[in-house]
């Protein structure tokens, strides 16, 4: 089992920045992929960015060049640095982790709200 706890969401103006953090606990040595998904009202949950244990990264096309994922294995933490935020980035952001291959794991955090608005 893996437990995930997110932090760092909030309200920011368009063009602003936020950094999300997700700390993992439990069976951390078995984790392969960690990533971030988001879900806006009335929409399906979608991949934002994910990074596997080999360091390979997968970004959604809509966030490339603005959002950066990183992983600190010593701290069992994954980060999402979000720059040049747009109103369409408004969503609940969920941390995700998986023990197997692929970009979507079985474990989810509780979610953190990100609102981009003036």
Order of alpha helices (4+ residues) and beta strands (2+ residues): beta-beta-beta-beta-beta-beta-beta-beta-beta-beta-beta
